[in-house]
Amino acid sequence: MDKPLTPPHRRTLEAALTAPAQALLRAATTEADARGLQLWAVGGTIRDVAAGDPLADVDLAVDRDALPLAHAVAQALGGIVSGEERFGTASVVAGGERLDLATLRDERYDAPGALPSVTLGATVEADLARRDFSVNALALALAGPRAGELLDPYDGLGDLAARRFEVLHQRSFEDDATRIWRAARLAAHHDLRPTAATRERLIEGTRWLDTVSGDRLWSEFALIAERGRAGRTLGLLDEWGALEATSPALALAEPARTALRRRWRPLPAARLAAVVLATREPPAASAALQRLNAPALVSRAVGDAHALLAGPVAEPERLEALAKTGAEARVAARWLDPRQLGLQRELRRWERTRPHLGAEELLALGVAEGPDLGRLLRCLRRGRYLGTVGTMAEARTLVRRDRERQGDTR
């Protein structure tokens, strides 16, 4: 059954925005009109308005350099501008909201996986033709002689109503295989499915993932965590073979699939990586992290979660080693294995346990600095945790007897 859509026009666009975002949109429209510019709301902004979905941000395109327009909007609202001159893009942040502006452009890919060569100042029709999927090739004119005009050259609204999407170009995934990852987010967040032809191209396109840099792949992985619905998104990538094509250890193991099944909210990327990789053998997990060029803190979270999952035994020696594990690793391990609740309860108790006698008190009793001091501190902590050293007097007795055994009668 087709999904009822909201007709996209300026009024419905403004109604979907917060008051600060409305101010940004109006300032951009006013400044564009004053400069004789054509200004368009494009892509996901129009798609989400039509679908009645929350707007994450506002994407606008202008027929001339976007940066001067961005500075004018920022000056009008007291905002901050950032930009990328090479790609003709700029962003304005004001009132806690962000407006993204781009110069209408055409582009070509000189090699699979390479960043595109961009030609600025294209027509809006050419700009829409370069986009990835039918439901993203939409534009609504906000300023200029075509104000009020809605462009939908690939029947994106029809696809959106039918809960599907179609790739626009035969070489789309060869040019940029990260579009496979974007397709999974699109499907997961908007309850869409690829057409049969698009699904076939998605699966075929996974062979081009090895042309994409690790930095770009990590950005895609982190976006999945940041945007939420990670289980659904990764499940689609797994179904299409994209995870295994990126690195075999990323293919979802059943514990990871189960752990993510009902977790829809955004989560830290380190936790998501730990859920996906902690049940894998360390060499395989390490290879996946290297392929993604993941940050060191992410690698540590994966390693920590793997250590936690090594077994439920809560002996002091193991707890002492596990005390160094980070918070995200602990959450990931609990999601993966219910037995972690007991282990981590004991781990927290271990971390709260302090020996009856500290280092200064042991030194005052005549224990020399060095290995014996550390050994006795660990022994006293272990005894208090196990309940075999329950009082200060028992701790002093343990120290005295230890010194006697070591031949120290001072």
C-alpha positions in Angstrom: 0.0 0.0 0.0 1.3 3.4 -0.9 2.3 5.7 2.0 0.3 9.0 2.1 2.7 11.9 1.5 2.7 15.6 2.5 2.9 17.8 -0.6 6.3 19.5 -0.4 6.2 23.3 -0.5 7.7 26.1 1.5 4.9 26.2 4.1 5.2 22.5 4.9 9.0 22.8 4.9 8.9 25.6 7.5 6.3 23.7 9.6 8.7 20.8 9.9 11.4 23.0 11.4 12.2 24.4 14.8 11.9 28.2 15.3 15.8 28.7 15.0 15.9 26.5 11.8 12.9 28.5 10.4 14.9 31.7 11.0 17.9 30.3 9.1 15.7 29.2 6.2 14.0 32.6 6.0 17.3 34.5 6.2 18.7 32.4 3.4 15.6 33.0 1.3 15.7 36.7 1.9 19.4 37.1 1.2 19.1 35.0 -2.0 16.2 37.1 -3.2 18.2 40.3 -2.5 21.1 38.9 -4.6 19.1 37.6 -7.4 20.0 34.0 -6.7 18.1 30.8 -7.4 17.8 28.9 -4.1 16.5 25.4 -3.8 15.8 23.0 -0.9 17.1 19.7 -2.1 17.5 16.0 -1.5 16.7 14.5 1.9 15.2 17.7 3.1 12.3 17.4 0.6 12.1 13.7 1.0 11.6 13.9 4.7 9.1 16.7 4.5 7.1 14.6 2.0 7.3 11.5 4.2 6.5 13.5 7.4 9.8 12.4 8.9 11.8 14.5 11.4 14.3 16.8 9.7 17.8 16.2 10.8 19.1 19.2 9.0 18.2 21.5 6.1 20.0 21.2 2.7 19.9 24.1 0.3 21.5 24.6 -3.1 22.2 27.9 -4.9 23.1 28.6 -8.5 26.2 30.6 -7.6 29.0 30.4 -4.9 27.4 29.3 -1.7 30.0 30.9 0.6 29.0 34.6 0.3 25.3 33.6 0.9 26.3 31.7 4.0 28.3 34.7 5.3 25.3 36.9 4.7 23.0 34.6 6.6 25.4 34.3 9.4 25.8 38.1 9.7 22.0 38.5 9.8 21.6 36.0 12.6 24.9 36.2 14.4 25.9 32.7 13.3 29.1 30.9 12.5 30.2 29.8 9.0 32.4 26.9 7.9 33.0 26.0 4.3 34.8 23.8 1.7 35.8 25.9 -1.3 36.7 22.9 -3.5 33.2 21.4 -3.3 31.4 24.8 -3.1 29.8 23.9 0.2 29.2 26.0 3.4 27.3 25.6 6.7 25.8 28.2 9.0 25.2 27.4 12.7 22.9 29.8 14.6 20.5 29.3 17.4 21.7 25.7 17.9 20.6 24.7 14.4 22.6 24.2 11.2 21.9 25.1 7.6 23.9 23.4 4.8 24.4 25.3 1.6 25.9 24.0 -1.6 26.6 25.4 -5.0 24.7 23.5 -7.7 27.3 21.2 -9.4 28.0 18.5 -11.7 30.7 15.9 -11.0 32.6 13.0 -12.5 34.6 10.1 -11.1 38.1 9.6 -12.6 38.5 6.2 -10.8 36.5 3.9 -8.6 36.5 5.1 -5.0 38.1 8.4 -5.9 36.7 11.7 -4.7 34.7 13.3 -7.5 36.0 16.1 -9.8 33.5 18.8 -9.3 32.2 21.4 -11.8 30.4 24.3 -10.0 27.6 26.3 -11.4 25.5 23.5 -13.0 21.8 23.7 -13.6 19.6 22.3 -10.9 18.6 19.5 -13.3 22.2 18.5 -13.7 22.7 18.6 -10.0 19.8 16.3 -9.4 21.0 13.9 -12.2 24.3 13.3 -10.3 22.6 12.1 -7.1 22.4 8.6 -5.8 18.8 7.5 -5.4 15.5 8.5 -6.8 14.1 9.6 -3.5 17.0 12.0 -3.0 16.7 13.6 -6.5 14.1 16.2 -5.4 14.2 20.0 -5.3 11.9 22.8 -4.3 12.6 26.3 -5.5 12.6 28.9 -2.6 14.0 32.0 -4.3 14.5 33.2 -7.8 12.3 33.1 -10.9 11.2 29.5 -10.4 10.2 30.0 -6.7 7.6 27.5 -5.7 8.5 24.9 -8.4 8.9 21.3 -7.4 11.3 19.1 -9.4 11.0 15.3 -9.3 12.6 14.1 -12.5 13.0 10.4 -11.4 9.6 10.0 -9.7 11.2 10.0 -6.3 7.9 10.9 -4.7 6.2 7.9 -6.4 9.0 5.6 -5.1 8.7 7.2 -1.6 4.9 6.6 -1.6 5.5 3.0 -2.6 8.2 2.6 0.1 11.0 1.9 -2.4 14.1 3.5 -3.8 16.0 3.1 -7.1 19.7 3.9 -7.9 20.0 6.4 -10.6 23.2 5.3 -12.4 24.4 2.0 -13.6 28.0 2.8 -12.4 26.9 4.4 -9.1 28.4 1.9 -6.8 31.5 1.5 -8.9 32.1 5.3 -8.7 31.5 5.5 -5.0 30.8 2.2 -3.1 30.0 4.1 0.2 26.6 4.6 -1.5 25.9 1.0 -0.5 26.3 2.1 3.2 24.1 5.1 2.6 21.5 2.9 0.9 21.3 0.8 4.1 20.8 3.9 6.3 18.1 5.2 3.9 16.3 1.9 3.9 16.5 1.4 7.7 15.5 4.9 8.7 12.7 5.4 6.2 11.3 1.9 5.9 12.2 1.6 2.2 13.3 -1.3 0.1 15.4 -1.2 -3.0 13.8 -2.2 -6.3 14.8 -5.6 -7.6 17.2 -4.0 -10.1 18.7 -1.8 -7.4 19.2 -4.7 -4.9 21.0 -6.6 -7.6 23.3 -3.7 -8.2 23.9 -3.2 -4.5 25.0 -6.8 -4.2 27.2 -6.6 -7.3 28.6 -3.3 -6.2 30.1 -4.7 -3.0 33.2 -5.7 -5.0 34.1 -2.1 -5.3 34.3 -1.5 -1.6 38.0 -2.4 -1.6 38.6 0.9 -3.6 37.3 3.0 -0.7 39.6 4.4 2.0 39.4 3.2 5.6 38.7 6.8 6.7 35.6 7.0 4.6 34.4 3.6 5.7 34.9 4.5 9.3 32.9 7.7 8.8 30.0 5.5 7.4 30.3 3.1 10.3 30.3 5.9 12.8 27.2 7.5 11.1 25.3 4.2 11.6 26.0 4.4 15.3 25.2 8.1 15.5 21.9 8.0 13.6 20.5 4.9 15.4 18.8 1.8 14.1 22.2 0.2 13.9 20.9 -3.3 14.0 18.6 -2.8 11.1 21.2 -0.9 9.1 24.0 -3.4 9.6 21.5 -6.2 9.0 20.8 -4.9 5.5 24.5 -4.4 4.8 25.1 -8.0 5.9 22.3 -9.2 3.7 23.8 -7.5 0.7 27.3 -8.9 1.5 28.7 -5.4 2.1 30.1 -6.1 5.6 32.0 -9.3 4.6 33.3 -7.5 1.5 34.6 -4.7 3.7 36.3 -7.1 6.1 35.1 -10.7 6.9 35.0 -10.2 10.7 32.4 -7.5 10.2 29.8 -10.0 9.0 27.2 -10.1 11.8 27.7 -13.0 14.2 24.5 -14.2 15.9 25.4 -12.7 19.3 25.8 -9.3 17.7 22.6 -9.6 15.7 20.7 -10.5 18.9 22.3 -7.8 20.9 21.3 -5.1 18.4 17.8 -6.4 17.6 15.8 -4.0 19.8 18.3 -1.2 20.2 17.0 1.6 18.0 18.6 4.6 19.7 21.9 6.3 18.7 25.0 4.8 20.5 28.7 5.5 20.6 30.6 4.1 17.7 33.1 2.4 20.0 30.3 0.4 21.6 28.9 -0.6 18.2 32.3 -1.8 17.1 32.7 -3.8 20.3 29.3 -5.4 19.8 30.1 -6.4 16.2 33.7 -7.5 16.8 34.2 -8.6 20.4 33.1 -12.2 19.7 35.6 -12.6 16.8 39.1 -13.9 17.3 41.5 -11.0 18.0 43.5 -11.3 14.7 40.3 -11.1 12.6 38.9 -8.2 14.7 42.2 -6.4 14.4 42.1 -6.8 10.6 38.6 -5.3 10.5 39.6 -2.4 12.7 42.6 -1.7 10.5 40.4 -1.8 7.4 38.1 0.8 8.9 41.1 2.8 10.1 39.2 2.9 13.5 40.5 5.2 16.2 42.7 3.7 19.0 39.9 4.1 21.6 37.6 2.0 19.4 40.3 -0.8 19.2 40.7 -0.7 22.9 36.9 -1.0 23.4 36.8 -4.1 21.2 39.8 -5.7 23.0 38.3 -4.9 26.4 35.0 -6.4 25.5 36.7 -9.5 24.2 38.6 -9.9 27.5 35.3 -9.5 29.5 33.7 -12.2 27.4 36.5 -14.7 27.9 34.6 -16.3 30.8 32.4 -15.6 33.8 35.0 -16.5 36.4 35.3 -13.7 39.0 38.6 -14.6 40.7 40.6 -11.7 42.1 43.5 -12.1 39.6 41.1 -11.8 36.7 39.2 -9.0 38.2 42.4 -7.0 38.7 43.1 -7.3 35.0 39.5 -6.5 34.0 39.4 -3.4 36.2 41.2 -1.6 33.3 38.3 -2.2 30.9 36.4 0.8 29.7 32.7 1.7 30.1 31.7 1.1 26.5 33.3 -2.3 26.4 31.4 -3.3 29.5 28.1 -2.2 28.1 28.8 -4.1 24.8 29.8 -7.2 26.7 26.5 -7.1 28.8 24.5 -6.8 25.6 26.3 -9.8 24.1 26.2 -12.1 27.1 23.7 -12.1 30.0 26.3 -13.8 32.3 28.2 -10.5 32.2 25.7 -9.1 34.8 27.2 -11.3 37.5 30.8 -10.9 36.4 30.5 -7.1 36.2 28.7 -6.9 39.5 31.7 -8.7 41.1 34.1 -6.4 39.1 32.5 -3.3 40.5 32.8 -4.8 44.0 36.4 -5.5 43.4 37.0 -2.0 42.3 35.4 -0.7 45.5 37.5 -3.0 47.6 40.4 -1.3 49.4 42.9 -3.1 51.6 42.7 -2.4 55.3 46.3 -1.1 55.2 47.5 1.3 52.6 51.1 1.8 51.2 52.0 4.4 53.8 50.8 2.2 56.6 52.8 -0.7 55.3 55.9 1.4 55.0 55.4 2.6 58.6 55.3 -1.1 59.6 58.7 -1.6 58.1 57.8 -3.0 54.7 60.4 -1.8 52.1 59.4 -0.1 48.9 59.5 -2.4 45.9 58.0 -5.7 44.9 57.1 -6.8 48.5 55.1 -3.7 49.0 53.0 -4.2 45.9 52.6 -7.9 46.6 51.3 -7.3 50.1 48.9 -4.6 48.9 47.4 -7.1 46.4 47.3 -9.8 49.0 45.5 -7.5 51.5 43.0 -6.4 48.9 42.4 -10.0 47.8 41.8 -11.1 51.4 39.3 -8.3 52.0 37.4 -9.1 48.8 37.2 -12.8 49.7 36.4 -12.1 53.3 39.5 -13.8 54.7 41.0 -10.5 56.0 38.0 -8.8 57.6 39.6 -6.4 60.2 42.5 -4.1 60.6 43.9 -6.5 63.2 43.8 -9.4 60.8 45.5 -7.3 58.2 48.4 -6.5 60.6 48.7 -10.1 61.6 48.9 -11.1 57.9 51.7 -8.5 57.4 53.6 -9.7 60.5 53.5 -13.3 59.5 54.5 -12.5 55.9 57.6 -10.6 57.2 58.5 -13.6 59.4 58.3 -15.9 56.5 60.5 -13.6 54.5 63.0 -13.6 57.4 62.4 -9.9 58.3 62.2 -9.6 62.1 62.8 -5.9 62.3 
